Amino acid sequence: MEMGSQFVHGMISSFSPRDTDTVDMCPRPNVSKAKKTLRRIEIMLWAIITPELITLWAMQQWYGAKVMENEFASSGVPETERRLQVDEKTWVLLQMGGFVLYEKDKRKRILEWKALMEYYENGRVDLSEITEATIDDRSKADGFAKCIAFIQTSWFIVQCIARFSDERLALTELELVTAALAVLSLLMYCFWWNKPFNTEVPIVIILLDPIHEITSHQDLSIEDLSIQPDGNDDLPIHTKAVSKFRASIPAGIEFVRSSLLTLDPFKKVALIPYNFIKYVLGCIEEFVNPRPVDFYSMKVPGFYYYQGVSSVDGRIYPAYLANRPRSFLVAALFGAIHCAGWSDKMIFHTRAVSLLWRISSVIITGCPLLWISFVIFAHVEHAVQDSKVLAKANGVLMGVTYFLSLFSILLYIIARIILLIVAFVKLRYVPQAALNNIPWANVLPFIH
């Protein structure tokens, strides 16, 4: 019987520890093994419940590396013996917090992109020793191991497609859920192909004396250095809507907290779900809009990626916004795979369970489309300013989608949990067709 082995194969492919090692950042010095393990468990839970956020993170880090590469190429820094050997792995490791700056008589700190370019242009850091081989030496996996993981995950997806296409076989709900996770895992592998694996010790870069005179606005000390990490002060109006969306989340949570505290007998008990929801929404906000790297920090924020800015028609935009609709489309694809459960191939033992699956799958497919509409309305806000009617209509639509998007976040998480629960509960009622082996000679006719 193949169903059991295929399920185990898929679970290992999608939830294995290597995935959590791949996505994690460089830890702080002297972090205990227990905290590292808890961090990996947390990431694994995020990957199971909201894998599209992990894929978004991978996409944004990949895109951030491309933005860094373009900014570095256009910086006009002359060729010197201290020049950095450009490689995508360098930019990805930089976003992981893999570079630490050492300055005499001062604490070490994470070296982020803006500071790196500032020091590099003034000849204050020697980056010639940072090569692809140096970074690979800190990675715990090579291209061969990544290929094996990629092939293993792809093979599970092929098996699910084969079972779904054969009329005599059935696909269990848990296999379908795992197949959807495996598809997003493949995308994650593609975006993070050049990301160092399980890197724990950062590369130390020593701050040198400048090789030429520093301009007046650039000081030698870190405190006075004119660097604003990922600063977006000149962003257009439409980004204010996004900022408004972000600011309303903690404001709404604080309102709920103050309401709960009025119930004196239940203060402590009522604050437990409040703290949990606050933590979850805070993590989601970091996925979508990561905090900048603090000075003298020895670790980047938990879900950090370089945001950067770009200019279109004289307007400044956060570069990462270009990936928002694409990442939400990936989330919609993830939900659409669950909609395959509507097929007659999926056998539910009761109508209630079938209805629960259908409603939940529609929710996780429709919510990302709702988020896309909010992003679109926010993006076109500046384009309709000349027309009062269009500007007012766009403002109303943006406000409606804003509140619906805020509400849909919790609804989405609940729907995901319901799908997981139903998938596991349905293992009690596995049909015989789901236990039969795949007749590969029929699925692949060229074998004959």
LOPAFI-66628 format. One record per residue (C-alpha): residue in three letters; residue number from 1; x, y, z. Coordinates in Angstrom, 1 decimal, always signed. Layout:
<recs>
[ala; NUM; [X; Y; Z]],
...
</recs>
This chain:
<recs>
[met; 1; [+0.0; +0.0; +0.0]],
[glu; 2; [+1.5; +3.2; -1.2]],
[met; 3; [-0.5; +5.9; +0.5]],
[gly; 4; [+1.3; +5.7; +3.8]],
[ser; 5; [+4.8; +5.9; +2.3]],
[gln; 6; [+3.8; +8.7; +0.0]],
[phe; 7; [+2.4; +10.7; +2.8]],
[val; 8; [+5.5; +10.3; +4.9]],
[his; 9; [+7.6; +11.2; +1.8]],
[gly; 10; [+5.6; +14.4; +1.3]],
[met; 11; [+5.7; +15.4; +4.9]],
[ile; 12; [+9.5; +14.9; +5.0]],
[ser; 13; [+9.8; +16.9; +1.8]],
[ser; 14; [+7.8; +19.8; +3.0]],
[phe; 15; [+8.4; +20.0; +6.7]],
[ser; 16; [+12.0; +18.7; +7.1]],
[pro; 17; [+14.4; +20.6; +9.3]],
[arg; 18; [+16.5; +21.5; +6.3]],
[asp; 19; [+13.8; +24.0; +5.3]],
[thr; 20; [+14.0; +25.8; +8.6]],
[asp; 21; [+17.7; +25.9; +8.4]],
[thr; 22; [+17.5; +27.4; +5.0]],
[val; 23; [+15.1; +30.2; +6.0]],
[asp; 24; [+16.7; +31.2; +9.3]],
[met; 25; [+19.0; +34.1; +9.7]],
[cys; 26; [+22.4; +34.2; +11.4]],
[pro; 27; [+21.7; +34.0; +15.2]],
[arg; 28; [+23.1; +36.3; +17.8]],
[pro; 29; [+26.3; +35.3; +19.5]],
[asn; 30; [+26.0; +32.9; +22.5]],
[val; 31; [+22.5; +31.9; +21.7]],
[ser; 32; [+21.6; +28.6; +23.4]],
[lys; 33; [+20.7; +25.5; +21.4]],
[ala; 34; [+17.3; +25.5; +23.0]],
[lys; 35; [+16.5; +29.0; +21.6]],
[lys; 36; [+17.8; +28.0; +18.2]],
[thr; 37; [+15.5; +24.9; +18.3]],
[leu; 38; [+12.5; +26.9; +19.3]],
[arg; 39; [+13.2; +29.4; +16.5]],
[arg; 40; [+13.3; +26.6; +14.0]],
[ile; 41; [+10.0; +25.1; +15.4]],
[glu; 42; [+8.4; +28.6; +15.1]],
[ile; 43; [+9.5; +28.9; +11.4]],
[met; 44; [+8.3; +25.4; +10.7]],
[leu; 45; [+4.8; +26.3; +12.1]],
[trp; 46; [+4.7; +29.4; +10.0]],
[ala; 47; [+5.7; +27.3; +7.0]],
[ile; 48; [+2.8; +24.9; +7.7]],
[ile; 49; [+0.1; +27.4; +8.5]],
[thr; 50; [+1.0; +30.3; +6.2]],
[pro; 51; [+3.6; +29.0; +3.7]],
[glu; 52; [+2.9; +31.8; +1.3]],
[leu; 53; [+4.5; +34.2; +3.9]],
[ile; 54; [+7.7; +32.2; +3.8]],
[thr; 55; [+7.6; +32.2; +0.0]],
[leu; 56; [+7.0; +36.0; +0.1]],
[trp; 57; [+10.1; +36.3; +2.4]],
[ala; 58; [+12.2; +34.3; -0.1]],
[met; 59; [+10.9; +36.3; -3.0]],
[gln; 60; [+11.7; +39.6; -1.3]],
[gln; 61; [+15.2; +38.5; -0.3]],
[trp; 62; [+15.9; +37.4; -3.8]],
[tyr; 63; [+14.6; +40.7; -5.2]],
[gly; 64; [+16.5; +42.6; -2.5]],
[ala; 65; [+19.7; +40.9; -3.7]],
[lys; 66; [+18.9; +42.0; -7.3]],
[val; 67; [+18.3; +45.6; -6.1]],
[met; 68; [+21.6; +45.6; -4.2]],
[glu; 69; [+23.4; +44.2; -7.2]],
[asn; 70; [+22.0; +47.0; -9.4]],
[glu; 71; [+22.8; +49.7; -6.8]],
[phe; 72; [+26.3; +48.4; -6.5]],
[ala; 73; [+26.8; +48.3; -10.3]],
[ser; 74; [+25.5; +51.9; -10.6]],
[ser; 75; [+27.5; +53.3; -7.6]],
[gly; 76; [+30.5; +54.1; -9.8]],
[val; 77; [+33.0; +52.8; -7.2]],
[pro; 78; [+36.4; +52.5; -8.9]],
[glu; 79; [+38.3; +49.2; -9.2]],
[thr; 80; [+40.6; +48.8; -6.2]],
[glu; 81; [+42.3; +46.0; -4.4]],
[arg; 82; [+39.6; +46.2; -1.8]],
[arg; 83; [+36.8; +45.8; -4.2]],
[leu; 84; [+34.0; +43.3; -3.5]],
[gln; 85; [+33.7; +40.3; -5.7]],
[val; 86; [+30.1; +40.6; -6.7]],
[asp; 87; [+28.0; +37.4; -6.2]],
[glu; 88; [+24.3; +36.8; -5.4]],
[lys; 89; [+25.3; +34.8; -2.4]],
[thr; 90; [+27.0; +37.9; -0.9]],
[trp; 91; [+23.8; +40.0; -1.1]],
[val; 92; [+21.7; +37.2; +0.4]],
[leu; 93; [+24.1; +36.7; +3.2]],
[leu; 94; [+24.1; +40.4; +3.9]],
[gln; 95; [+20.3; +40.3; +4.3]],
[met; 96; [+20.8; +37.4; +6.7]],
[gly; 97; [+23.0; +39.4; +9.0]],
[gly; 98; [+26.0; +37.5; +7.9]],
[phe; 99; [+28.5; +40.4; +8.1]],
[val; 100; [+29.6; +42.0; +11.3]],
[leu; 101; [+31.6; +45.3; +11.5]],
[tyr; 102; [+34.4; +45.6; +14.0]],
[glu; 103; [+35.7; +49.0; +15.0]],
[lys; 104; [+38.4; +49.5; +17.5]],
[asp; 105; [+37.2; +50.2; +21.1]],
[lys; 106; [+33.6; +49.8; +20.0]],
[arg; 107; [+31.1; +47.1; +20.0]],
[lys; 108; [+30.6; +44.9; +17.0]],
[arg; 109; [+27.5; +45.5; +15.0]],
[ile; 110; [+25.6; +44.0; +12.0]],
[leu; 111; [+26.7; +45.6; +8.8]],
[glu; 112; [+23.7; +46.4; +6.7]],
[trp; 113; [+23.6; +47.5; +3.1]],
[lys; 114; [+23.5; +51.3; +3.4]],
[ala; 115; [+26.4; +51.3; +5.9]],
[leu; 116; [+28.4; +48.9; +3.8]],
[met; 117; [+28.2; +51.1; +0.7]],
[glu; 118; [+29.0; +54.2; +2.7]],
[tyr; 119; [+32.2; +52.7; +4.2]],
[tyr; 120; [+33.0; +50.9; +0.9]],
[glu; 121; [+32.9; +54.1; -1.2]],
[asn; 122; [+35.3; +55.7; +1.3]],
[gly; 123; [+37.7; +52.8; +1.3]],
[arg; 124; [+37.1; +51.9; +4.9]],
[val; 125; [+36.4; +48.2; +4.4]],
[asp; 126; [+38.4; +45.6; +2.6]],
[leu; 127; [+36.0; +43.2; +0.9]],
[ser; 128; [+38.4; +41.5; -1.4]],
[glu; 129; [+38.6; +38.4; +0.8]],
[ile; 130; [+34.8; +37.9; +0.7]],
[thr; 131; [+34.5; +35.4; -2.2]],
[glu; 132; [+32.0; +32.8; -3.2]],
[ala; 133; [+34.3; +30.1; -1.7]],
[thr; 134; [+34.4; +32.0; +1.7]],
[ile; 135; [+30.6; +32.1; +1.8]],
[asp; 136; [+30.2; +28.5; +0.6]],
[asp; 137; [+32.6; +27.4; +3.5]],
[arg; 138; [+30.0; +28.7; +6.0]],
[ser; 139; [+27.1; +26.9; +4.3]],
[lys; 140; [+26.2; +23.5; +5.4]],
[ala; 141; [+24.9; +22.3; +2.0]],
[asp; 142; [+26.1; +22.4; -1.6]],
[gly; 143; [+24.4; +22.4; -4.9]],
[phe; 144; [+24.2; +18.6; -4.9]],
[ala; 145; [+22.3; +18.4; -1.6]],
[lys; 146; [+19.9; +21.2; -2.9]],
[cys; 147; [+19.3; +19.2; -6.1]],
[ile; 148; [+18.4; +16.1; -4.1]],
[ala; 149; [+15.9; +18.1; -2.0]],
[phe; 150; [+14.5; +19.7; -5.1]],
[ile; 151; [+14.1; +16.3; -6.9]],
[gln; 152; [+12.6; +14.7; -3.8]],
[thr; 153; [+9.9; +17.4; -3.5]],
[ser; 154; [+9.2; +17.4; -7.2]],
[trp; 155; [+8.8; +13.6; -7.2]],
[phe; 156; [+6.1; +13.8; -4.5]],
[ile; 157; [+4.2; +16.4; -6.6]],
[val; 158; [+4.4; +14.1; -9.6]],
[gln; 159; [+3.0; +11.2; -7.6]],
[cys; 160; [+0.1; +13.3; -6.4]],
[ile; 161; [-0.7; +14.4; -10.0]],
[ala; 162; [-0.5; +10.8; -11.1]],
[arg; 163; [-2.9; +9.6; -8.4]],
[phe; 164; [-5.3; +12.5; -9.2]],
[ser; 165; [-5.3; +11.7; -13.0]],
[asp; 166; [-6.0; +8.0; -12.6]],
[glu; 167; [-9.7; +7.2; -12.3]],
[arg; 168; [-9.0; +4.1; -10.2]],
[leu; 169; [-7.0; +5.9; -7.6]],
[ala; 170; [-7.9; +8.6; -5.0]],
[leu; 171; [-6.0; +11.3; -3.4]],
[thr; 172; [-6.4; +12.0; +0.4]],
[glu; 173; [-7.0; +15.5; +1.7]],
[leu; 174; [-3.7; +15.3; +3.6]],
[glu; 175; [-1.8; +14.5; +0.5]],
[leu; 176; [-3.5; +17.4; -1.3]],
[val; 177; [-2.5; +19.8; +1.6]],
[thr; 178; [+1.1; +18.5; +1.5]],
[ala; 179; [+1.2; +18.8; -2.3]],
[ala; 180; [+0.2; +22.5; -2.0]],
[leu; 181; [+3.0; +23.0; +0.6]],
[ala; 182; [+5.4; +21.1; -1.7]],
[val; 183; [+4.6; +23.5; -4.6]],
[leu; 184; [+5.5; +26.5; -2.5]],
[ser; 185; [+8.6; +24.7; -1.2]],
[leu; 186; [+9.8; +24.4; -4.8]],
[leu; 187; [+9.3; +28.1; -5.3]],
[met; 188; [+11.2; +28.8; -2.0]],
[tyr; 189; [+14.1; +26.6; -3.2]],
[cys; 190; [+14.2; +28.5; -6.5]],
[phe; 191; [+14.3; +32.0; -4.8]],
[trp; 192; [+16.7; +30.8; -2.1]],
[trp; 193; [+18.9; +28.6; -4.3]],
[asn; 194; [+22.0; +30.8; -3.6]],
[lys; 195; [+21.1; +31.4; +0.1]],
[pro; 196; [+23.8; +29.9; +2.5]],
[phe; 197; [+22.4; +26.9; +4.4]],
[asn; 198; [+22.3; +27.1; +8.3]],
[thr; 199; [+25.0; +29.8; +8.6]],
[glu; 200; [+25.6; +30.5; +12.3]],
[val; 201; [+29.0; +32.4; +12.4]],
[pro; 202; [+29.0; +35.8; +10.5]],
[ile; 203; [+32.0; +37.2; +8.6]],
[val; 204; [+33.8; +39.9; +10.6]],
[ile; 205; [+34.8; +43.0; +8.6]],
[ile; 206; [+37.3; +45.4; +10.2]],
[leu; 207; [+36.8; +49.1; +9.8]],
[leu; 208; [+39.9; +50.6; +8.3]],
[asp; 209; [+41.4; +54.0; +8.0]],
[pro; 210; [+40.1; +55.8; +4.9]],
[ile; 211; [+42.3; +55.6; +1.7]],
[his; 212; [+41.2; +59.1; +0.7]],
[glu; 213; [+39.8; +62.2; +2.3]],
[ile; 214; [+36.2; +61.9; +3.7]],
[thr; 215; [+33.7; +64.6; +2.6]],
[ser; 216; [+32.4; +66.9; +5.3]],
[his; 217; [+29.0; +65.1; +5.7]],
[gln; 218; [+30.6; +61.8; +6.4]],
[asp; 219; [+32.3; +61.3; +9.7]],
[leu; 220; [+34.6; +58.5; +10.8]],
[ser; 221; [+32.4; +57.4; +13.7]],
[ile; 222; [+29.4; +55.2; +13.5]],
[glu; 223; [+27.2; +57.5; +15.6]],
[asp; 224; [+27.5; +60.4; +13.2]],
[leu; 225; [+27.4; +58.4; +10.1]],
[ser; 226; [+24.7; +59.8; +7.8]],
[ile; 227; [+23.0; +56.5; +7.2]],
[gln; 228; [+19.2; +55.9; +7.5]],
[pro; 229; [+18.7; +52.2; +6.9]],
[asp; 230; [+16.1; +51.6; +4.3]],
[gly; 231; [+14.8; +55.1; +4.7]],
[asn; 232; [+11.7; +55.9; +2.7]],
[asp; 233; [+11.0; +59.5; +3.7]],
[asp; 234; [+10.2; +60.6; +0.1]],
[leu; 235; [+7.7; +58.0; -0.7]],
[pro; 236; [+4.5; +58.9; -2.6]],
[ile; 237; [+1.0; +59.2; -1.2]],
[his; 238; [+0.0; +55.6; -2.0]],
[thr; 239; [+2.6; +54.3; +0.5]],
[lys; 240; [+0.9; +56.4; +3.2]],
[ala; 241; [-2.1; +54.2; +2.8]],
[val; 242; [+0.0; +51.1; +3.4]],
[ser; 243; [+1.6; +52.8; +6.4]],
[lys; 244; [-2.0; +53.6; +7.6]],
[phe; 245; [-2.8; +49.9; +7.2]],
[arg; 246; [+0.2; +48.9; +9.3]],
[ala; 247; [-0.5; +51.5; +12.0]],
[ser; 248; [-4.1; +50.4; +12.4]],
[ile; 249; [-3.2; +46.9; +13.4]],
[pro; 250; [-1.5; +47.7; +16.8]],
[ala; 251; [-4.1; +50.4; +17.4]],
[gly; 252; [-6.9; +47.9; +17.0]],
[ile; 253; [-5.1; +45.4; +19.2]],
[glu; 254; [-4.6; +48.0; +21.9]],
[phe; 255; [-8.3; +48.8; +21.8]],
[val; 256; [-9.2; +45.1; +22.3]],
[arg; 257; [-6.7; +44.9; +25.1]],
[ser; 258; [-8.1; +47.9; +27.0]],
[ser; 259; [-11.6; +46.4; +26.6]],
[leu; 260; [-10.5; +43.1; +28.0]],
[leu; 261; [-8.9; +44.7; +31.0]],
[thr; 262; [-12.3; +46.1; +32.0]],
[leu; 263; [-13.3; +42.5; +32.9]],
[asp; 264; [-11.6; +42.3; +36.3]],
[pro; 265; [-12.2; +38.6; +37.1]],
[phe; 266; [-10.8; +37.5; +33.7]],
[lys; 267; [-7.9; +39.9; +33.3]],
[lys; 268; [-5.1; +37.3; +33.2]],
[val; 269; [-7.1; +34.7; +31.2]],
[ala; 270; [-8.3; +37.2; +28.7]],
[leu; 271; [-4.8; +38.5; +28.0]],
[ile; 272; [-3.6; +35.1; +26.9]],
[pro; 273; [-5.3; +35.1; +23.5]],
[tyr; 274; [-4.6; +38.9; +23.2]],
[asn; 275; [-0.9; +38.4; +23.6]],
[phe; 276; [-1.0; +35.5; +21.2]],
[ile; 277; [-2.9; +37.4; +18.5]],
[lys; 278; [-0.6; +40.4; +19.0]],
[tyr; 279; [+2.5; +38.3; +18.5]],
[val; 280; [+1.0; +36.6; +15.4]],
[leu; 281; [+0.0; +39.9; +13.8]],
[gly; 282; [+3.3; +41.4; +14.7]],
[cys; 283; [+5.1; +38.6; +12.9]],
[ile; 284; [+2.9; +39.0; +9.9]],
[glu; 285; [+3.7; +42.7; +9.8]],
[glu; 286; [+7.4; +41.9; +9.9]],
[phe; 287; [+6.9; +39.5; +7.0]],
[val; 288; [+5.2; +42.2; +4.9]],
[asn; 289; [+7.2; +45.3; +6.2]],
[pro; 290; [+10.4; +44.3; +8.1]],
[arg; 291; [+11.9; +46.6; +10.6]],
[pro; 292; [+15.2; +48.3; +9.7]],
[val; 293; [+18.4; +47.1; +11.3]],
[asp; 294; [+19.2; +48.9; +14.5]],
[phe; 295; [+22.7; +50.4; +15.0]],
[tyr; 296; [+24.9; +48.3; +17.2]],
[ser; 297; [+22.5; +45.4; +16.8]],
[met; 298; [+24.1; +41.9; +16.5]],
[lys; 299; [+21.1; +40.4; +14.7]],
[val; 300; [+18.8; +41.5; +11.9]],
[pro; 301; [+15.0; +41.4; +12.5]],
[gly; 302; [+13.4; +38.0; +12.4]],
[phe; 303; [+12.0; +38.2; +8.8]],
[tyr; 304; [+14.3; +40.9; +7.4]],
[tyr; 305; [+15.0; +41.7; +3.7]],
[tyr; 306; [+16.4; +44.7; +2.0]],
[gln; 307; [+13.6; +46.9; +0.7]],
[gly; 308; [+15.4; +49.6; -1.3]],
[val; 309; [+13.6; +52.2; -3.5]],
[ser; 310; [+13.0; +52.7; -7.2]],
[ser; 311; [+11.9; +55.6; -9.3]],
[val; 312; [+9.1; +55.6; -12.0]],
[asp; 313; [+8.1; +58.8; -13.7]],
[gly; 314; [+10.0; +60.9; -11.1]],
[arg; 315; [+8.2; +59.2; -8.2]],
[ile; 316; [+9.9; +57.2; -5.5]],
[tyr; 317; [+8.6; +53.8; -4.7]],
[pro; 318; [+9.7; +51.1; -2.3]],
[ala; 319; [+11.3; +48.5; -4.6]],
[tyr; 320; [+9.7; +45.6; -2.7]],
[leu; 321; [+6.2; +46.7; -3.6]],
[ala; 322; [+6.6; +45.4; -7.1]],
[asn; 323; [+6.6; +41.9; -5.7]],
[arg; 324; [+3.5; +42.2; -3.6]],
[pro; 325; [+0.9; +41.3; -6.3]],
[arg; 326; [+3.1; +38.4; -7.4]],
[ser; 327; [+3.5; +37.0; -3.9]],
[phe; 328; [-0.3; +37.3; -3.4]],
[leu; 329; [-0.8; +35.5; -6.7]],
[val; 330; [+1.4; +32.7; -5.3]],
[ala; 331; [-0.8; +32.6; -2.2]],
[ala; 332; [-3.9; +32.4; -4.4]],
[leu; 333; [-2.3; +29.5; -6.3]],
[phe; 334; [-1.7; +27.8; -3.0]],
[gly; 335; [-5.4; +28.1; -2.2]],
[ala; 336; [-6.5; +27.1; -5.7]],
[ile; 337; [-4.7; +23.7; -5.2]],
[his; 338; [-6.9; +23.1; -2.2]],
[cys; 339; [-9.9; +23.7; -4.4]],
[ala; 340; [-9.1; +20.4; -6.1]],
[gly; 341; [-10.9; +19.0; -3.1]],
[trp; 342; [-14.1; +19.9; -4.9]],
[ser; 343; [-13.5; +17.1; -7.4]],
[asp; 344; [-15.1; +13.7; -7.2]],
[lys; 345; [-11.6; +12.3; -6.7]],
[met; 346; [-11.8; +13.5; -3.1]],
[ile; 347; [-14.2; +11.4; -1.0]],
[phe; 348; [-15.7; +13.0; +2.1]],
[his; 349; [-17.5; +10.8; +4.6]],
[thr; 350; [-20.1; +13.5; +5.4]],
[arg; 351; [-21.6; +16.5; +3.6]],
[ala; 352; [-20.7; +18.8; +6.5]],
[val; 353; [-17.0; +18.0; +6.2]],
[ser; 354; [-17.2; +18.5; +2.4]],
[leu; 355; [-18.8; +21.9; +2.9]],
[leu; 356; [-16.3; +22.9; +5.5]],
[trp; 357; [-13.4; +22.0; +3.1]],
[arg; 358; [-15.0; +23.9; +0.2]],
[ile; 359; [-15.7; +27.0; +2.2]],
[ser; 360; [-12.2; +27.1; +3.7]],
[ser; 361; [-10.5; +26.5; +0.4]],
[val; 362; [-12.5; +29.4; -1.2]],
[ile; 363; [-11.4; +31.6; +1.7]],
[ile; 364; [-7.7; +30.9; +1.4]],
[thr; 365; [-8.0; +31.5; -2.4]],
[gly; 366; [-10.1; +34.6; -2.3]],
[cys; 367; [-8.2; +36.4; +0.5]],
[pro; 368; [-5.0; +36.9; -1.5]],
[leu; 369; [-7.1; +38.3; -4.4]],
[leu; 370; [-8.6; +40.8; -1.9]],
[trp; 371; [-5.2; +41.8; -0.8]],
[ile; 372; [-4.1; +42.3; -4.4]],
[ser; 373; [-7.1; +44.6; -5.0]],
[phe; 374; [-6.1; +46.7; -1.9]],
[val; 375; [-2.5; +47.0; -3.3]],
[ile; 376; [-3.8; +48.0; -6.7]],
[phe; 377; [-6.1; +50.8; -5.3]],
[ala; 378; [-3.2; +52.0; -3.2]],
[his; 379; [-0.9; +52.1; -6.2]],
[val; 380; [-3.3; +54.0; -8.5]],
[glu; 381; [-4.1; +56.6; -5.8]],
[his; 382; [-1.6; +59.2; -7.2]],
[ala; 383; [-2.8; +58.6; -10.8]],
[val; 384; [-6.4; +59.6; -10.1]],
[gln; 385; [-5.7; +62.7; -8.1]],
[asp; 386; [-6.5; +65.1; -11.0]],
[ser; 387; [-10.1; +63.8; -11.1]],
[lys; 388; [-12.2; +64.4; -7.9]],
[val; 389; [-14.7; +61.7; -8.8]],
[leu; 390; [-12.1; +59.0; -9.5]],
[ala; 391; [-10.1; +60.0; -6.5]],
[lys; 392; [-13.1; +59.8; -4.2]],
[ala; 393; [-14.2; +56.4; -5.8]],
[asn; 394; [-10.7; +55.0; -5.4]],
[gly; 395; [-10.6; +56.2; -1.8]],
[val; 396; [-13.8; +54.5; -1.0]],
[leu; 397; [-12.8; +51.3; -2.6]],
[met; 398; [-9.4; +51.4; -1.0]],
[gly; 399; [-11.0; +52.0; +2.4]],
[val; 400; [-13.4; +49.0; +1.9]],
[thr; 401; [-10.7; +46.7; +0.8]],
[tyr; 402; [-8.5; +47.9; +3.6]],
[phe; 403; [-11.0; +46.9; +6.3]],
[leu; 404; [-11.8; +43.7; +4.5]],
[ser; 405; [-8.1; +42.8; +4.2]],
[leu; 406; [-7.6; +43.5; +7.9]],
[phe; 407; [-10.5; +41.2; +8.8]],
[ser; 408; [-9.4; +38.5; +6.3]],
[ile; 409; [-6.1; +37.9; +7.9]],
[leu; 410; [-7.6; +36.2; +10.9]],
[leu; 411; [-10.2; +34.5; +8.7]],
[tyr; 412; [-7.4; +33.2; +6.5]],
[ile; 413; [-5.5; +31.7; +9.4]],
[ile; 414; [-8.7; +30.1; +10.8]],
[ala; 415; [-9.4; +28.6; +7.4]],
[arg; 416; [-5.9; +27.2; +7.1]],
[ile; 417; [-6.2; +25.6; +10.5]],
[ile; 418; [-9.5; +24.1; +9.6]],
[leu; 419; [-8.1; +22.5; +6.4]],
[leu; 420; [-5.2; +21.0; +8.4]],
[ile; 421; [-7.6; +19.6; +11.0]],
[val; 422; [-9.9; +18.1; +8.4]],
[ala; 423; [-7.0; +16.6; +6.5]],
[phe; 424; [-5.8; +14.8; +9.6]],
[val; 425; [-9.3; +13.8; +10.8]],
[lys; 426; [-10.0; +12.3; +7.3]],
[leu; 427; [-7.2; +9.8; +7.8]],
[arg; 428; [-9.8; +7.8; +9.8]],
[tyr; 429; [-11.8; +7.3; +6.6]],
[val; 430; [-9.3; +6.5; +4.0]],
[pro; 431; [-10.9; +4.9; +0.9]],
[gln; 432; [-9.4; +1.8; -0.7]],
[ala; 433; [-8.6; +3.7; -3.9]],
[ala; 434; [-6.2; +5.9; -1.8]],
[leu; 435; [-4.3; +2.8; -0.7]],
[asn; 436; [-3.6; +1.3; -4.1]],
[asn; 437; [-0.3; +1.7; -5.9]],
[ile; 438; [+0.1; +3.9; -8.9]],
[pro; 439; [+0.2; +1.9; -12.1]],
[trp; 440; [+3.0; +3.8; -13.7]],
[ala; 441; [+2.6; +1.8; -17.0]],
[asn; 442; [-0.8; +3.3; -17.4]],
[val; 443; [+0.1; +6.8; -16.3]],
[leu; 444; [+3.2; +6.9; -18.5]],
[pro; 445; [+2.3; +5.1; -21.8]],
[phe; 446; [+5.8; +5.3; -23.2]],
[ile; 447; [+6.9; +2.7; -20.7]],
[his; 448; [+5.2; +0.0; -22.8]],
</recs>
